[in-house]
């Protein structure tokens, strides 16, 4: 547990999981509550394979993105500052799709918005290791 979580500034992993699990059972957030956080670093410019397998999607898909531009979550009208503890992995990323076998998300410059929560539960791709295996 990081320092900011220990002092109550940012929610703990368990608090985040509990918050996500409160979403309806067939929702993306509820599904993400069942997955471990695998990327704790700032993901900008990383290759990330998104967790797109059942029950998230109707079948398993390989979708690899590069997070490019981060956008903070908007606060409700009249709220100046997010209450404590602040949400872990809040916001979303504008991502470039660099590989995909999903028919609706082609590679080659296609852009999608992905929540920071989903990116954090993706899998970091090490391109040098992948190319060495080829």
Number of C-alpha atoms within 10 A of each C-alpha: 7 9 9 13 16 11 10 12 15 20 20 19 17 10 15 17 20 14 15 19 18 12 14 11 10 10 14 17 20 19 19 20 22 13 14 12 18 12 16 10 8 12 18 15 13 18 22 25 22 19 22 18 12 11 12 17 11 9 10 14 18 14 19 25 28 21 25 14 13 17 13 11 13 10 11 9 6 6 9 8 9 12 11 10 15 17 19 18 20 14 15 19 24 19 25 22 22 19 19 17 13 14 8 8 15 16 18 11 11 14 19 14 14 17 19 23 23 22 27 24 22 23 17 18 14 11 11 8 9 9 8 7 7 5
